[in-house]
């Protein structure tokens, strides 16, 4: 049982410390849990949870003694049910004053230190902290976590071993020869991502406003010509995209590119997170859906959309555990059903992921909701274990595709190697390894930069088994402290028709300086920045070729400069530390950290959200209970 109890120790300690801090009224400070909760306990409350006052306080005194390592009395008189009822009762307490206090303290730090303006600090914190607090309390006051930790109940949850999952996933991996593109015929996929539209974008407004997002009507006239927002967008500043530029982008895709597929991978919402509400966030995606319908021949071009982390309200915070985000899912399902059909639209409304098969290409497109691994999604603190059962569903889809010899393309927003929790990313990585002969491409956005990431085999760690293409953004937005440039970009991936393998990538960019000087024009052309095969002298864009490119980053300065130039969309980008790009092209954040540090993955620090969530868990079954009993002897 110790193997199961030890992981719960930190839950227990944090839980009780939270109780001491949280439940004690601001005017006083109780020395014990009993004193901390006393003002919240009523006879009616105890009766609702079938507790006597003696039982309630006995449980708290026992917990208090364990917290402060005092002698612990016999627990024989404390039934498990009393402990569960005690913490269920405590979980029902109201914590509004704590959230308000946290908001006030964080606001003072944010504003007084000059981090951001008062409206930004206040608006952002008011939107984010309540959800973070909800998830923290939901997790750490769970009776089924706390009571086993203080040894008043048998273990309810068991830890799900990451290693076991990986080994089980790849155990039946078939051995097949690698496919080689035939070159007989190709088809095209256009990929757009991260539009980040600002419906209040104002040409001539201040681009260097000091807030996280600028070029808005509220920022006032520019203080200089250099910092004036351009008509079509603004390079080098934290400015979202004017709607007219997105409309022009879709027209360019339709008239000049004429792809067979359009992958649209989310983050249409702007960065004014302190002003947003659920309706405005939903409306951005509905608006862009309408733009695509009005400007793209969707009879010729099949549209496959998925959400990003900015579609949530507030940003990043997507709830897999309740119906809170039903309005978002329903609105997206309705907006997209003309493209993906009723069945897939219903899947979006229920779960926000879906799968579609296209017979003429013998290809299955699987769209996944990567909010399931987003490192800033506070709702995952409550329970990070395979949100919405998506990885389980993904494996079933891949087994089915494998049995039918279909090519699979996975479409999502957050790559497994960028702001994605490791417990999820490592499992996803194992799935990619297992189905490496079936998955022919993975397409993501989120970073705003032009990059790729390579997956390596678990059994043979030098064997490339998959790759994900990370497309640069439609927006020119950059964080104001990064001193970077990003140009509105559209990507086209050319696929071999017989094998489904990517054979080339064509990257298009908008010359904002040119079109801002021209002003309002009817039609805009995106320039071809490069094509992958010619730029890097590779035969195709398969995982093997991307592995070759990754190795060349360290050994060939000419290639390294090209990768840097395209990453920043800047001809004058300095070479910098190429080890960073070499490491950043691995498929999980922790593998990248290990690459940078020269140490193992296990020696790397976990993300704060992952530290709070802990390992994946599931309720124990009868067999698990029997094993624990046998271990006890």
Buried (B, 14 or more C-beta within 10 A) or exposed (E): BEEBBEBBEBBBBBBBEBBBEBBBEEEEEBEBBBBBBBEBBEEEBBEEBEBEEEBBBBBBBBBBBBBEEEEBEEBEEBBBBBBBBBBBBBBEBEBEEBBBBBBEEBBEEBBEEEEBBEEBBBBBBBBBBBBBBBBBBBBBBBBBBBBBBBBBBBBBBBBBEBEEBBEEBBEEBEEEEEBEBEEEEBBBBBBBBBBBBBBBBBBBBBBBBEBBBBBBEBBEEBEEEEBBBBBBBBBBBBBBBBBBBBBBBBBBBBEEBBBBBBBBBBBBBBBBBBBBEBEBBBBBBBBBBEBBBEBBEBEEBBBBBBBBBBBBBBBBBBBBBEEBBEBBBBBBBBBBBEBBEEEBBBBBBBBBBBBBBBEEBBBBBBBBBBBBBBBBBBBBBBBBBBBBBBBEBBBEBBBBBBEEEBBBBBBBBBBBBBBBBBBBBBBBBBBBBBBBBBBBBBBBBBBBBBBBBBBBBBEEEEBBBBBBBBBBBBBBBBEBEEEBBBBBBBBBBBBBBBBBBBBBBBBBBBBBEEBBEEEEEEEBBBEEBBBBBEBBEBEBBBBBBBBBBBEBBEEBEEBBBBBBBBBBBBEEBEEEEBEBBBBBBBBBBBBBBBBBEEEEBEEBEBBEBBEBBBBBBEEBEEEBBEEBEEEEE
